Each structure stands twice: as structure tokens, then as C-alpha cells.
């Protein structure tokens, strides 16, 4: 599935089928949380793994707030690290950040590389919800710093929809690119995942549905 197809699926589900973006995000986040929980439970330490969720400004970050809520419900110790002030969030991402804050989930806003170094620690599972399929080019500023630090840590790394820094369509990695042990991607594998350059960054790929009707999936040749 290409970048433009990803956008169209969401648009058609919302505009033509009357589905709410919040419902799609909830389905995506819950499914991703279940995949992350399974990965952690299969590794030493099981559900005792603490989880750090890195959240960016868009819907990929919004997925992260949903994931955090569901991982907490599954018994995990979770903390959220946002790279953008919450008041700058909009739409469904803003709604889910507000829910997470009201629910008392540990939530910090990083404003410097020093914040990232202090709050992304060894031996925890790091979940990349920084930049989604719409992003192009290398992650810059704090986003690049966060990817570099996460790649140096010893714990498991999970990318949501695709690793930050990896181009959705070409599969070409940037410098830096998040190196995932598991990539949880929504609706279908992305076009770039088939490219040889992408393979070292993806880890195991698992597809999670977001609840859109099969008739819509058929239009995009998704089984």
C-alpha cells in the first residue's frame, strides 16, 4: 500500500462510510497494544517490561496515546514521552492525548536532547509513534535525536505503522532511521516494506486492521 492509498482509505472510511476518525484510531491503537503485549510477554521479564511510548504531532502520535491506555489495561507500566507540547496537537491526536492526561498516565514533554537521554532508558520497550506514513526525508531536531537514542538502548523497539525515517513508498532509510524489532502496520504492509533496503529496519512485520469495511479494502486490493 502506497502513502496516498493510506490517506485515501482513512478519508473514504470517514467521508463515505461515516466512520469516525476516533474509532479508527481506537481500533488501531488497541490492536497495536495487543501485538506489543504479545512481544513483551514472549521475552525475558514478560509483562514486567516497562514501556516508553514516543509520540509525535500527528495521528501516529495519537495512536501512541491509545496504545499507552490499552497497555496499562493489560498490566504494563507505561510512560509517554511527547516531542511536541500537547496544546499544539489537533484533531483525534489532541483528544486522545487529553484522555491519557486525564487518566493519569505518566506523560512528559521533551524539549531538549538532555530530556530524551534522561527519559528514554535502557531495558524498556520503546515504541516509535513519532512520524507516520506521510513523513518524507530524514527526521530532524528532537525527532532525529530520539531515534538515535532509542537505537542505542538495550530494550525492545517497536515501530507503529512504519519506522520513523523509513520512506513509506521507496523503502529507503534515512539517517537516522528507527531500527525496529517489530513493526505493527495498519490495514496492509506498505509499498516500501518489500524493498531490500527496508528489511533491516522493520524487524517482524504484523498487520493490524482498523475496522474499515471489507468492501473498502477490496477497492484497494487488500485481502
VENNORSUL-V565118 format. One record per run of one state. SS is the DSSP state (@ for helix, = for strand, . for the rest). FROM is the first residue (numbers start at 1). TO is the last residue. If there is no record, write none. Layout:
ss=SS from=FROM to=TO
ss=SS from=FROM to=TO
//
This chain:
ss=. from=1 to=2
ss=@ from=3 to=15
ss=. from=16 to=20
ss=@ from=21 to=42
ss=. from=43 to=45
ss=@ from=46 to=48
ss=. from=49 to=49
ss== from=50 to=55
ss=. from=56 to=58
ss=@ from=59 to=73
ss=. from=74 to=76
ss== from=77 to=82
ss=. from=83 to=85
ss=@ from=86 to=88
ss=. from=89 to=90
ss=@ from=91 to=102
ss=. from=103 to=105
ss== from=106 to=109
ss=. from=110 to=112
ss=@ from=113 to=119
ss=. from=120 to=124
ss== from=125 to=129
ss=. from=130 to=140
ss=@ from=141 to=152
ss=. from=153 to=156
ss== from=157 to=160
ss=. from=161 to=165
ss== from=166 to=166
ss=. from=167 to=172
ss== from=173 to=173
ss=. from=174 to=181
ss== from=182 to=186
ss=. from=187 to=190
ss=@ from=191 to=194
ss=. from=195 to=195
ss=@ from=196 to=202
ss=. from=203 to=203
ss== from=204 to=208
ss=. from=209 to=213
ss=@ from=214 to=219
ss=. from=220 to=223
//
